[in-house]
Amino acid sequence: MLRQVIHRGLKASFYWLGLFVSRHPVFFLTVPAVLTIIFGSTVLSRFKPETDLEILVAPTHSLAKIERSLANSLFPIDQSKHKLYSDLHTPGRYGRLILLAKSGGNILELAEQVLQVHKKVLDMRVNYKGFNYTFAHLCVLSHRDKRCLLDDIITIFEDIRLAVLSNSTFSKVPVSYPNTTLKDGRVSFIGHQLGGVAVSANSRDQQVKFARAIQITYYLRNLGPVVQDIIAEKWESEFCKLVHQLATDSEELQIQSLTSFSLWRDFHKTGVLAKSEVLVSLVLVLLAATISSSMRDCLRGKPFLGLLGVLTICIANVTAAGIFFISDGKFNSTLLGIPFFAMGKCGFVHGYCGDCM
């Protein structure tokens, strides 16, 4: 009974809709075309990718964002990183450098090469509106002496270099793991800055005799004006280019980089990589629409009607995208599948309503 009522309702609705469209052909040919052109042009002029990946997985009122904001206010990086390395909250904008000794070598024996790479990062310049900015202009300042905040492993490697220059060996510089005592008497945690560590067997304070890798993080200020964030983003981009060049030229070090936008960059690359799949899927949809609308009887077969149906859905998707961007929506690659869901849904409704007719 219910099925019959639904059939009759849909049949009557589509009958009157078709009758109304047939009586106003000029309106339904011109108005949709004009709207598609207007909203389609906004797709090109107001296209903006979504840069905050958290929006894709967490709502604006999520407890995770509230707790992170609280952590940022109570435990700022310049005061907490010397005490405890924690992933309680993201460090904002940063560039991370990972250097690995090739052929299984000891990274402690390559202090000079490591510091040369470090110096090139510090000297790297970013041009913005005629001004050159270096890491010193963008770095997080230490709460203690208002100098750029750098990892303590840099100080240790500078001591190792001085020891080598004075005809000594790196073993003369005491480096314990994971906590080590610096020259100024401070105890620093370096468990996250040295990798592949082997300690001396007979050492009470776990003296390091071998390490495969070192990790250096360059923290950038992110609690400033929008211009500063733009410059910091350009610095991260130039940082990745520099590291790629250094990795190509270096014969003793394997060098990798990681920045705050690395995940965002890789996520949005899926849209570029999916171009071929999207085109192939569109061709298959067109082929399926043509075959499903064809019959042995040439009079009853309507292949062009199937193609027109796919074209109508594409026009509707362009219009919907224009409305989406006008309402301050931002693009992310997960939206690429929506047109195909719309085509599948429309095909289902078309087949269902075709039965009704």
N, C-alpha and C positions, 0 to 999 in steps of 0.2 A: 504493500500500500504506500509506504513512504517513498519507495523507489519510483513508483508511478507519479507521485506528486512532484518529486524533484524533476523527473523527465518532462512533465508537462510545464512546470515553471521555467525550466531552462529553454524548452522549445519555444514557448511564448515570448520569453525575454529576447532571445536571439532573433526571432522573427521580427519583432517590432524594432530592434536595433538595426537590422539589415534594411528594413523598410525606411527607417529614418535616414540612414546613410545614403540610400539610393535616391531619396528625394532632395538631398543637399550635396550633390557630388562636388561642386566647386569649393564649398566650405571645407569638406574633409580632404580635399586634395591640396589646397593652398595653406590652410592654417597649420596642419602638422608639419608641412615642409618648412614653413617660416619659423616655427618654434624649434625644429631640429637644427636649422642653420644658426639661430640665435644661441641656443644652449650649447650647440657643438663648438661654436667659436669661443665660448667661455672655458671649454675644456683646455684649449690651447693657451688662453691668456691667464687663467687663474689656477693652472695646474701646480700643485704643491705636494711633494712627498711627505709622508709622516716621518718625522725624525725621532720621535719619542716612542721607542718600542714598548715601553711599559703600558702605554695606552691600549695596545693591542691585546694585552693579557690581564690587565688590572683596571678596574674602574677608578675614577678620580677620587672617590671617597673610600678607597680600600685601606685597610688597616696597615698594610705593608708600607704605603706611601706616608701615612701619618707617623709610623714608627721610625721610618728613615729620616723624615724631617726632624723628629725629636733627637735622633742620634746625631744628625749634622749639627744641631744647635748645642748639644751637650758635649760632644766629643769631636771638635774640629780637628782636621788633619794635622795642622801645624803643632798641636799640643799633644796628640795621642799617639802618633806614629812612632815616636822614639820609645814608647813604653810597651805597646802591644800592637802587633800586626793583626788586623781583623777585617773580615769582609762583612761586618755588620751593616755598613752602608757603602754605597759607591763613592769613589773619591772624586767625582766630577770629571773634568777634562784632564787627561794625562797622556803621556807617551811612555810606553814600557819597552825596554831594550833587553833582549835575551841574547847573551853571547856564549857560545859553546866552543870549546877547544876541539879542533879537528883531529881525527885519527886517535881519539881517546886520550888526548893530551891533558896536562894539568893546567887549568885556567890561571892558577896562581903564578905560573912561570911566564905568563903572557901579560903581566901588569902594564907594560909599556904600550902594547897594542890596544888593550882595553881602555886605557886613559886617552889614547889618541882618538879613538872612536867617541869617547865621552866629550872630549874637547870639540870635536866637529859638531856634535849635537848642540853644545852650548853656543858655538859661534854661528850656527845656522841662522839666517836672516829671512824674515817674512816681510814682504812689501805690501803695505796697505795705504792707498791714497797718498803715495809719495813718501811715506815714512817707513823706515826699516825697523823691525822689531825682532829682538832676540829672546831667548829663554829668560834672560834677566829682567825683561820688561813684563813678562807674563807669569813668572813663577809664583808659587805660594811662599810667602815670607815666614821665616821662623819667628815664633812668638818670643824667643829669647833674645836674639840679636838683630832681627829684621833683615836677615840675609836669606838668599834663596835656600829653600829647604831641599837638601839632597840626601840620598841614602848614605848611611855610615860606611857602607862597603867601599865607597869612593875614597874615604879617608884611609881605610886599611890598604887599599891598592896603592895609594900615594906613598904610604910608609914602605910598602914592599919595593916600589920603584927606587926610592931613596936608598934602601938597603942594597939593591942590586948595583946602583951607581957607585956605591962605596965599596965595591968589590966583595960584597957579602952575598948571602943567599936568602931567598924568601923565608926559609925556615927560621931565620933570626928574628923575624917579626912574629910575636906570639899571637896566634888567631885560634881562639877556642870556639866550639860550636855546641849548641845554637846561640849561646850568649858569650860575648867577648868584651873585654875591657879595652877601651880606647886610651890614647895618650893622655887625654884630659881627665881621665879617671871615670868617665861615664861607662856604664854597662849597657851595651846595645844588643838587641836581638837581631841576628842576621840569618835566622833559619829560613826566611823567605827570599834571601838575597844570594845565597850560595846553594848550588844544586849538585847532586852526585858526589856528596862529601864522604871522605874516608878519614877517620881519626886515628891517631897513634894508639897503638895497643896498650902501652905502658904509661899513658898520660892520665893524670887524675882529673885535670880540667878539660879533657877531650880536645887536645890540640889537633888542628886540621893539618893533615899532611898531603891531602889530595882533594881537588874539587874539579868537576867537569864543566860547570856552567856558573854564570853570574847573571843576576837580574837587577836592572837599574830602572827605577821609575822616576819620571819627571812630572811633577804635579804642577798643573796650571790653575790660576785663579779662575773661579767660575761664579763668584758672588759679586759681579760688577755690572756695568752697563752692557747693553746688547752689542755695542761695537767691540768690546773686549772679548765677548764670546765668539764673534765672527773672526777676530784675529786669532784666537786660540784654536778655532777650527781649521784655519789656514795653516797654523803652525803644525797641527797634527798631520795634515795632508802632506806638507813638506817634509815632516819627520819620516813618514812612510817612504817617500821617494828617496830621501837621503839614505835610509837604512837599506833599501833595495840596492842602491848604487854601492854602498860599502860592502854589502854581502857579496856582490859580484867581484869587487876588486880584492877583497881580503883572501889571503892564501892560508892563514893560520886559524881564522875564526869563522864559525858559522853564526850569522847574525839574523835574528828575527825581530819583528816589531809587533806591538799591540797598542792600540789606542782606544779611547772611549767610544769612537764611532766605528770601530772595526766590525762589531756585530751588526750595526745598522747597515754598513756598506755591503756586507755579505748577504744580509737579508734582502736588500733591494736589488742585488744582482740576480736573484731568482726571477725577477720580472724580465730582465734582459735575456737570461738563459732560456726562458719559457717562450720566447718569440716563435721559434720554429714549431714547438708543440702546439701553440695556439693557432698558428696558420694551418697546420695539418689537421687539427680538430675542426677548424672552420670549413675546410675543404670536405672533410668527411660528413659534416652536418649538411652541407649543400648537396653532396652526393646522395645521402640518405633521404633528404627531402625530395629530390628529383625522382629517385627510384620508387619511393613510397607513393608518389602522386601519379606514377605512370601505370598504364594498363595496356592489355593487348588490344583493346578497342580504342582506336585513335580518337574517337569522338568523346569517349568518357575519360580518357587519360588527360591529366592536367599537370604536367611537370613544371610548367612555368608558374603555376599557382603555388607549388611548393617552394620554388625559389623566391617568389614574392613574399611568402610567409616568413622565410628566413631574413630577407631584406627588411621586412617590417620590424622584426624583433631587433635587428641591428640598429635601426633608426631609433627605436624606443630606448635601447641601451645608451646610445649617444645622448639622447635628450635627458635621460635619468642621470647620466654622468655630469651633464651641464648643471642640472639642478643641485646635484650633490656638491659640486665645487662652488656654486654660488652661495650655498649655505655654509661656507667655510669648512667643507670637508677636505680631508687630505688623503692622498692616494697611498695605498700599500699593496704589495704584490698579492695578498690574499684575495683582493677584489677581482683578480683576473678570471676566476672561475664562475663569477656571478652570471655573465651572459649565457654560459652554457647551461646553468641551472634554469635560467629563464626560458631557453629554447626547449629544454626537456619538459618543463612544466607546461609551456604553451602547446607542445606537441601532444601531451597527455590530455589537456583540456580540449584541444582540437579533435582528437580521436574520440573522446567521450561525447562531445557535443555532436560530432558527426553521426554517432550512433543514435543520438536523440532525434536528429533530423530524419 
